[in-house]
Amino acid sequence: MFINIGEKIKLRREEKNVSQNDFADYLGVTCKEVVKWENGELYPDFELVPVIANYFGVSADELLCMEMFDNEDKIREYTDGFYEKVAAGNIREAVDTAREGMMHFPDEFRLKVLLMYGLYLSCDRPAAVKHYSGELLSIGEDILAHCTDDPIRLEAKRLLCLHYYEDLNDTEKAREIAMSLPGRKICREDMLPIISEGDAKLTAIQENISSYTSLLASAITSYTECDSSLGAREKIEFCEIAKKLRKMIYPSGDIFEGAYVHMMLLRDLAVLYMSVDEREKALDNLEECAKCAADFDALPKSMPHISPLVNRLRFSRQQLQIPSKNKKTPLRDIFLNEIIALACFDPVKYDKRISEICSVFNN
């Protein structure tokens, strides 16, 4: 964590009219170390902080801790600003926010991984990959070499894995990184329901219900996409299972975090129903898709879930990850510009239900 204690030491020393040499002698350190403290090149050993504070007649909190709290507030501001810009699809501005934060806190790994995430989202075309890849990889290597915070390290590995696979077409390297990640049986989600008690236990269980529902529904959908032996009717059957699964867990429609993925499932079902000439069912799924997009875009920054099996959880836009770098919110734009514009829907383009479906975005 970046703490500007050096400037405080210099200010206090000059107020007491004490030379760097005399101050160094008192502390039993070299004058060169004091110079580096005051220039921000080095921090004093932690055990020296009370001694320094006592020398200047201030508390250690005044010398150090209060600034730590100030810095935490500033880091939180940069983090919140970053996620707000990402949620709005302003990736370039999000990257600028992360860079600005790192100018003030150059050693803060929480900001480094934000910048890494922003650069990953920026790699949406070959020229961008060429421009950003070196910096993204460098930050990832720096985090893995020097950061001891496990969540940050794991996020860096996730981003490196996706970048190698999606942007650099290096499947072997991506797999190597993926295999270094912990297995599901030794993860936090597996342990917390076991060791927690009371409300904490119930919340941990609900978090697993939510995440495993998303995982299972997405796995079913992915299977239909990857198994070339499946016919359209079989794919429809499997996708309907995934759709029903989400509806069983979220009967109140509060999918929230899974809105984008659920939209894509409804899109796939609409496309599949068009392929077997069941237009009304295709339109039904398009209608659900549009409502899902409109409902998500209208969500506040944070709100509680209300479906019984997840009602201890709270949705937060700040904690939301964009599933695809090419699919940025608002979801309204994705529906109107990409989904409804698919050629397979041309036969129903002038159906009166299409205008009714799209009218949900006018509310």
Buried (B, 14 or more C-beta within 10 A) or exposed (E): EBBBBBEBBBEBBEEEEBEBEBBBEEBEBEBEBBBBBBEBEBBBEEEBBEBBBEBBEBEBEEBBEEBBEEBEEBBEEBBBBBBBBBBBBBBEBBBBBBBBBBEBBEEBBBBBBBBBBBBBBBBBEEEBBEEBBEEBBEBBEBBBEEBEEEEBBBBBBBBBBBBBBBBBEBEEBBEEBBEEEEEEEEEEEBEBBEEBEEEEBBBBBBBBBBEEBBEBBBEBBEBBEEEEEBEBEEBBEBBBBBBEBBBEBBEEBBBBBBBBBBBBBBBBBBBBBBBBEBBEBBBBBBBBBBBBBBBBBEBEEEEEBEBEBBBBBEBBBBEBEBEEBEBBBBBBBBBBEEBBEEEEBEEBEEBEBBEEBBEBBEE
